[in-house]
Amino acid sequence: MKNNWKNVLFGIAIFVCIGFVVVAIGNEKNIARADESDNKKQVVTSNEFEEIVNVFEKNKFSMDEWKLYGRKYVKTISNLDGFQTYANELKIKMDQFTWNESIEEDSWSLTGTFINESTKETETIQFITTHTKTNPTTYILFEMKGSDFSFESPKKIQQQFDQKSANIFQGEYESFACIVGTAGDKINFGLHDLSNNLLTDFNASEVESLKEDTFVSISAYNGKWDRVIPTHHGLINLQIGLRKERLGEKITVVIGTPIITIEY
């Protein structure tokens, strides 16, 4: 069962990477074509983010981390001079960030970090160019994350994320929202029933799923949300992940739109 579990985690990690993280290091051509086309309605709205928060609160899940994430393909960077010019502009524009630059043989990257002491939120900007010797591909990524909503409401956080993203990306971009937490050990039904209840809470229909005794991963479609990602089995804009190590232990709950972007 232990090897089985590792295989499941590996499969989920690959799925998430293909849909999200790998944009910075691979699969650039497909993503680039998507970014160069019509990017309208490619951002998460405050209603979607708030709805995930509401479902967490309704089910009395504890919240460990929330994350808002944006990305954009920058097609104008073709050489190191162009990269450094853009990087310097970014440093000036976001001067409250602490910056680190890395120039490697086949990749260039700039990473900026800002910790908001008043809200306990962490913001990260990444500016990355890969395949510099052959076909340079550049992305800019922005992440805002925190552990709860003690200092600001989900709506205000989403508004701040949108404002900062507009300043960073200067045009259309894609965004994602994700929350990870824990269901209490007093839940007296299994993962499959819990996943069905969550689909009902979101008024969403299952499109794809992977279900085992200690692990459930579901990709679903919520007709009220504009943002969608096409798959071989249909459109999706909601992912639910549930995991527990052993019977009787607490359940890790991860919910994201349009896909999950937190490792679990």
C-alpha positions in Angstrom: 0.0 0.0 0.0 3.0 2.3 0.7 4.2 2.0 -2.8 0.7 2.5 -4.1 0.4 5.7 -2.1 3.7 7.0 -3.6 2.5 6.2 -7.1 -0.7 8.2 -6.4 1.2 11.2 -5.1 3.5 11.0 -8.1 0.6 11.0 -10.4 -1.0 14.0 -8.8 2.3 15.9 -8.7 2.7 15.2 -12.4 -0.8 16.4 -13.2 -0.4 19.6 -11.2 3.0 20.3 -12.8 1.7 19.8 -16.3 -1.1 22.2 -15.6 0.8 24.7 -13.6 4.3 24.7 -12.3 6.0 23.3 -15.3 5.2 26.5 -17.3 8.5 27.9 -16.1 10.8 25.0 -17.1 9.0 23.0 -19.8 5.9 22.7 -22.0 6.5 26.3 -23.0 5.3 26.0 -26.6 1.8 24.9 -25.7 1.3 27.4 -22.9 2.8 30.2 -25.0 0.2 29.6 -27.7 -2.5 29.8 -25.0 -1.1 33.0 -23.6 -0.7 34.6 -27.0 -4.4 33.9 -27.8 -7.5 35.4 -26.1 -6.7 35.5 -22.3 -10.1 37.0 -21.3 -11.7 35.5 -18.3 -8.4 33.8 -17.3 -8.4 35.2 -13.8 -10.0 34.0 -10.6 -12.6 36.3 -9.2 -13.3 37.3 -5.6 -16.5 35.3 -5.7 -14.7 32.1 -6.5 -12.0 32.6 -3.9 -14.7 33.5 -1.3 -16.8 30.5 -2.2 -13.9 28.2 -1.4 -13.4 29.9 1.9 -17.1 29.6 2.6 -17.0 25.9 2.0 -14.1 25.5 4.4 -16.0 27.4 7.0 -19.3 25.6 6.4 -17.5 22.2 6.9 -15.5 23.6 9.9 -12.2 22.7 8.2 -9.1 24.3 9.8 -7.1 26.4 7.4 -3.4 25.9 7.0 -2.6 28.0 3.9 -4.2 30.0 1.1 -2.5 31.0 -2.1 -3.3 33.3 -5.0 -1.0 32.8 -8.0 -0.7 34.6 -11.3 1.4 34.0 -14.4 2.1 35.6 -17.8 4.1 34.6 -20.9 6.5 37.5 -21.9 7.2 37.0 -25.6 9.4 40.1 -26.1 12.5 38.7 -24.3 15.0 37.2 -26.7 18.5 37.8 -25.2 20.2 38.6 -21.9 20.2 42.3 -22.4 16.4 42.3 -22.9 16.1 40.1 -19.8 18.2 42.4 -17.6 16.4 45.5 -18.9 13.0 44.1 -18.0 14.4 42.8 -14.6 15.7 46.3 -13.7 12.4 47.8 -14.5 10.7 45.3 -12.3 13.1 46.0 -9.4 12.4 49.7 -9.7 8.6 49.2 -9.9 8.5 46.8 -7.0 11.2 48.3 -4.8 9.7 47.0 -1.6 10.8 43.5 -2.6 14.1 41.8 -1.8 15.7 40.6 -5.0 18.0 37.8 -6.0 19.2 37.2 -9.6 20.7 34.1 -11.1 22.3 33.9 -14.6 23.0 30.3 -15.6 24.2 28.8 -18.9 20.7 28.0 -20.1 18.4 30.0 -17.8 18.1 33.4 -16.3 15.9 34.2 -13.2 15.0 37.0 -10.9 13.2 36.3 -7.7 11.7 38.9 -5.4 10.2 38.4 -1.9 8.2 40.7 0.3 6.8 39.8 3.7 3.9 42.1 4.9 4.4 42.3 8.6 1.0 43.8 9.3 -1.0 41.0 7.5 1.5 38.1 7.8 1.3 37.6 4.1 4.2 36.6 1.8 4.5 37.8 -1.7 6.9 36.4 -4.3 7.7 37.5 -7.9 9.6 35.3 -10.3 10.9 36.4 -13.7 12.3 33.4 -15.5 13.8 32.8 -19.0 14.6 29.2 -20.0 16.2 27.6 -23.1 18.3 30.7 -23.6 20.6 29.1 -26.2 17.8 27.8 -28.5 14.4 29.3 -28.2 14.2 31.7 -25.1 10.9 31.4 -23.3 10.0 33.9 -20.5 7.4 33.9 -17.8 6.6 36.2 -14.9 4.9 34.7 -11.9 3.4 36.3 -8.9 2.3 34.6 -5.7 0.5 35.9 -2.6 0.0 33.5 0.3 -1.0 33.5 4.0 -2.3 31.2 6.7 -5.7 32.6 7.6 -8.0 35.7 7.3 -7.4 37.2 10.7 -6.1 40.5 9.3 -8.0 40.8 6.0 -11.1 39.4 4.4 -10.9 37.1 1.4 -12.5 39.8 -0.7 -10.0 42.4 0.3 -7.1 40.0 -0.3 -8.4 39.2 -3.8 -8.7 42.9 -4.5 -5.1 43.5 -3.4 -3.9 40.6 -5.5 -5.7 41.9 -8.5 -4.3 45.4 -8.1 -0.7 44.2 -7.6 -1.1 41.7 -10.5 -2.2 44.5 -12.8 0.8 46.5 -11.9 3.2 43.5 -12.3 1.8 41.9 -15.4 0.8 45.1 -17.3 -2.0 43.3 -19.3 -3.8 40.0 -19.4 -2.6 37.2 -17.2 -3.8 33.9 -15.7 -4.5 33.4 -12.1 -5.2 30.5 -9.6 -6.5 30.2 -6.1 -5.9 27.4 -3.7 -6.6 26.6 0.0 -5.2 23.7 2.1 -6.5 22.7 5.5 -7.6 19.9 7.7 -10.9 18.2 8.5 -11.3 17.2 12.1 -11.0 13.7 13.3 -14.6 13.6 14.4 -15.9 13.2 10.8 -17.8 9.9 10.9 -17.8 9.1 7.2 -15.2 8.2 4.6 -13.3 10.3 2.0 -15.6 9.3 -0.8 -18.7 10.6 1.0 -16.8 13.8 2.0 -15.8 14.4 -1.6 -19.4 14.0 -2.7 -20.6 16.4 0.0 -18.0 19.0 -1.2 -19.1 18.7 -4.8 -22.7 19.4 -3.6 -21.5 22.4 -1.6 -19.9 23.8 -4.8 -22.9 22.7 -7.0 -20.2 21.1 -9.2 -20.2 18.0 -11.3 -17.3 15.5 -11.3 -15.3 15.3 -14.6 -12.3 13.1 -13.6 -11.3 11.4 -10.4 -8.8 9.1 -8.7 -10.2 7.4 -5.6 -8.5 5.1 -3.1 -9.2 4.3 0.6 -6.8 7.0 1.9 -6.8 9.3 -1.1 -9.3 11.1 -3.3 -8.5 13.5 -6.2 -11.4 15.0 -8.2 -11.4 17.5 -11.1 -14.9 19.0 -11.5 -16.8 21.7 -13.3 -18.8 24.5 -11.6 -21.1 26.2 -14.1 -21.2 29.5 -12.2 -17.5 30.1 -12.7 -16.2 31.6 -15.9 -12.6 30.3 -15.8 -12.2 26.8 -17.3 -9.5 24.4 -18.5 -10.2 21.8 -21.2 -9.3 18.2 -20.6 -9.9 15.0 -22.6 -13.0 14.3 -20.4 -14.5 17.8 -20.5 -14.1 21.3 -19.0 -12.8 21.7 -15.4 -12.5 24.7 -13.1 -12.4 23.0 -9.6 -10.1 20.5 -8.0 -10.6 18.7 -4.7 -7.9 16.6 -3.0 -8.4 14.6 0.2 -5.8 12.5 2.0 -5.4 10.7 5.3 -2.5 8.5 6.3 -4.5 6.0 8.5 -8.0 5.3 9.6 -9.1 7.6 12.4 -6.5 10.3 11.5 -7.3 13.8 10.4 -8.0 14.5 6.7 -5.9 16.9 4.6 -8.3 18.9 2.4 -7.0 20.9 -0.6 -9.3 22.8 -2.9 -8.3 24.9 -5.9 -9.6 26.7 -8.9 -9.1 26.1 -11.8 -6.5 23.5 -10.5 -4.7 22.8 -7.3 -1.4 24.6 -6.9 -0.3 23.5 -3.4 1.7 20.4 -2.8 0.1 17.9 -0.5 
